[in-house]
């Protein structure tokens, strides 16, 4: 089972690493990172460079394609060759997925037109500009396409994806092994719950 995660400069670390941590435990799965030109890829926060050895052009098919977000979506969305590759991969995947603003790359590739999808709360208008209907759910499945909301929701998506690729007991075992049992100290993790002053401060973090 081949799971491919494209990494471009300015990727959001948890968008990629969170799902990677979960999906790497799926029995029989191999998770590969790919990029435009093999070499060092820098995350958006600036302190987690990743050495990526494989060009996306070397990959002809995969079982799962997972597009992370962060500032990297701008580069991916503006690259016609990469978008062509995404469309080709999608024709043969079991699941094509995204985390955060990675959904905007799927949208730019024309894969979300007429579908319900999710993304980071600050990118709703951009998502809908690609012909998708936004949902505030953390994970949205539309057939073979699964989108997840901002950053940490990629872990939720990966656990659900693990169940689809194997079975619920295996997915639950992976969740237990990684001790994924969120108990956040504050109940402000969604736009619907956060007070105005928190939303304003969050916008300043971008």
C-alpha positions as CSV (number, residue, x, y, z in Angstrom):
1,X,0.0,0.0,0.0
2,X,1.7,3.2,-1.2
3,X,0.8,6.5,0.6
4,X,2.3,9.6,-0.9
5,X,2.6,13.0,0.8
6,X,3.9,15.9,-1.4
7,X,6.1,18.4,0.6
8,X,6.9,21.9,-0.8
9,X,8.6,24.8,1.0
10,X,6.4,26.4,3.6
11,X,4.4,23.3,4.4
12,X,2.6,23.2,7.8
13,X,4.5,20.6,9.9
14,X,1.6,18.9,11.7
15,X,-0.4,18.7,8.4
16,X,2.1,16.2,7.2
17,X,3.7,14.7,10.2
18,X,0.5,14.1,12.1
19,X,-1.1,11.9,9.4
20,X,2.3,10.3,8.7
21,X,2.6,9.2,12.3
22,X,-0.8,7.5,12.1
23,X,-0.6,6.0,8.6
24,X,2.9,4.7,9.0
25,X,1.5,2.1,11.4
26,X,-1.1,0.8,8.9
27,X,0.0,-2.8,8.2
28,X,1.6,-3.2,4.8
29,X,1.7,0.6,4.2
30,X,4.7,2.6,3.0
31,X,4.5,6.3,3.4
32,X,6.7,8.4,1.0
33,X,7.3,12.1,0.9
34,X,7.9,13.6,-2.6
35,X,8.7,17.1,-3.8
36,X,9.4,19.0,-7.0
37,X,13.2,18.6,-6.9
38,X,14.8,16.2,-4.4
39,X,16.5,18.0,-1.6
40,X,15.8,20.0,1.6
41,X,12.3,21.2,2.0
42,X,11.6,23.9,4.6
43,X,8.5,24.1,6.8
44,X,6.5,27.3,7.3
45,X,7.7,27.8,10.9
46,X,11.4,27.7,9.8
47,X,13.0,25.1,12.1
48,X,12.0,21.7,10.7
49,X,13.7,21.1,7.3
50,X,13.0,17.7,5.8
51,X,15.3,16.0,3.3
52,X,13.1,14.6,0.6
53,X,14.7,12.1,-1.8
54,X,12.0,11.5,-4.4
55,X,10.5,13.8,-7.1
56,X,6.8,13.6,-7.5
57,X,7.4,13.1,-11.2
58,X,8.9,9.7,-10.3
59,X,5.6,8.5,-8.9
60,X,3.2,7.0,-11.4
61,X,0.5,5.8,-9.1
62,X,-0.3,5.5,-5.4
63,X,-3.1,4.1,-3.2
64,X,-3.4,7.2,-1.1
65,X,-2.5,10.8,-2.0
66,X,-2.4,13.2,0.9
67,X,-1.9,16.9,0.3
68,X,-0.8,18.9,3.4
69,X,-1.4,22.7,3.7
70,X,0.4,25.7,5.0
71,X,1.9,28.3,2.7
72,X,3.0,25.5,0.4
73,X,-0.5,25.4,-1.2
74,X,0.4,28.6,-3.1
75,X,3.3,26.9,-4.8
76,X,1.5,23.7,-5.5
77,X,-1.6,25.5,-6.8
78,X,0.4,27.7,-9.2
79,X,2.3,24.7,-10.7
80,X,0.4,23.3,-13.8
81,X,2.7,20.3,-14.0
82,X,2.1,19.4,-10.4
83,X,-1.7,19.9,-10.8
84,X,-1.6,17.6,-13.8
85,X,0.2,15.0,-11.7
86,X,-2.4,15.3,-8.9
87,X,-5.2,14.7,-11.4
88,X,-3.3,11.6,-12.8
89,X,-2.7,10.2,-9.3
90,X,-6.4,10.7,-8.4
91,X,-7.5,8.5,-11.3
92,X,-5.8,5.5,-9.6
93,X,-6.0,6.2,-5.9
94,X,-8.2,4.5,-3.3
95,X,-8.4,7.8,-1.5
96,X,-7.3,11.3,-2.4
97,X,-7.0,13.4,0.8
98,X,-6.0,16.8,2.1
99,X,-5.3,18.6,5.4
100,X,-6.0,22.3,6.0
101,X,-5.3,24.4,2.9
102,X,-4.2,21.3,1.0
103,X,-7.9,21.2,-0.1
104,X,-7.2,24.3,-2.1
105,X,-4.7,22.3,-4.2
106,X,-7.4,19.7,-4.8
107,X,-9.7,22.5,-5.8
108,X,-7.1,24.1,-8.1
109,X,-6.8,20.6,-9.8
110,X,-10.6,20.7,-10.4
111,X,-11.3,17.7,-8.0
112,X,-13.7,19.5,-5.7
113,X,-16.2,21.1,-8.1
114,X,-19.7,20.4,-6.9
115,X,-18.5,18.5,-3.8
116,X,-18.8,19.3,-0.1
117,X,-15.3,19.8,1.5
118,X,-13.5,21.5,4.4
119,X,-10.4,23.5,5.0
120,X,-8.9,25.8,7.5
121,X,-11.5,28.3,8.7
122,X,-9.5,31.2,7.3
123,X,-9.6,29.8,3.8
124,X,-13.3,29.2,3.4
125,X,-13.8,31.8,0.6
126,X,-10.8,30.3,-1.3
127,X,-12.3,26.9,-1.1
128,X,-15.7,28.0,-2.3
129,X,-14.0,29.8,-5.2
130,X,-13.1,26.4,-6.5
131,X,-16.7,25.3,-6.7
132,X,-16.9,23.4,-3.5
133,X,-19.4,23.8,-0.7
134,X,-17.7,24.4,2.7
135,X,-18.5,22.3,5.7
136,X,-17.4,23.2,9.2
137,X,-16.9,19.5,10.0
138,X,-13.4,18.4,10.9
139,X,-13.4,15.6,8.3
140,X,-15.5,15.4,5.2
141,X,-15.7,12.4,2.9
142,X,-17.1,12.5,-0.6
143,X,-16.5,9.2,-2.1
144,X,-12.8,8.7,-2.6
145,X,-12.0,12.3,-1.6
146,X,-11.5,13.1,2.0
147,X,-10.7,16.6,3.2
148,X,-9.9,17.7,6.7
149,X,-10.0,21.1,8.4
150,X,-7.0,23.0,10.0
151,X,-3.7,21.4,11.0
152,X,-4.6,19.0,13.9
153,X,-7.7,17.7,12.2
154,X,-5.4,15.8,9.9
155,X,-4.8,13.3,12.7
156,X,-8.6,12.7,12.9
157,X,-8.7,12.2,9.2
158,X,-5.7,9.8,9.3
159,X,-7.3,7.6,12.0
160,X,-10.5,7.4,9.9
161,X,-8.5,6.7,6.8
162,X,-6.7,3.9,8.7
163,X,-10.0,2.3,9.4
164,X,-11.0,2.5,5.7
165,X,-7.8,1.0,4.6
166,X,-7.8,-1.8,7.2
167,X,-10.6,-2.2,9.8
168,X,-11.9,-0.3,12.8
169,X,-10.0,-2.5,15.3
170,X,-6.7,-1.8,13.6
171,X,-7.4,1.9,13.5
172,X,-8.4,1.9,17.1
173,X,-5.2,0.0,18.0
174,X,-3.1,2.7,16.1
175,X,-5.0,5.4,18.0
176,X,-4.2,3.6,21.3
177,X,-0.6,3.0,20.5
178,X,-0.1,6.7,19.6
179,X,-2.2,7.6,22.7
180,X,-4.3,10.0,20.6
181,X,-6.8,11.0,23.3
182,X,-7.1,14.8,23.0
183,X,-8.0,16.7,26.1
184,X,-7.2,20.4,25.3
185,X,-7.0,22.8,28.2
186,X,-9.3,25.3,26.4
187,X,-12.5,24.8,24.4
188,X,-11.5,27.3,21.7
189,X,-10.4,24.9,19.0
190,X,-13.0,25.9,16.4
191,X,-14.3,29.1,15.1
192,X,-17.8,28.4,16.4
193,X,-16.4,28.1,20.0
194,X,-13.8,30.9,20.1
195,X,-14.6,34.3,21.5
196,X,-13.9,37.3,19.2
197,X,-10.7,38.3,21.0
198,X,-9.3,34.8,20.5
199,X,-10.3,34.8,16.8
200,X,-8.6,38.2,16.4
201,X,-5.4,37.0,18.0
202,X,-5.5,33.8,15.9
203,X,-5.7,35.9,12.7
204,X,-2.5,37.8,13.8
205,X,-0.6,34.5,14.0
206,X,-0.7,33.9,10.2
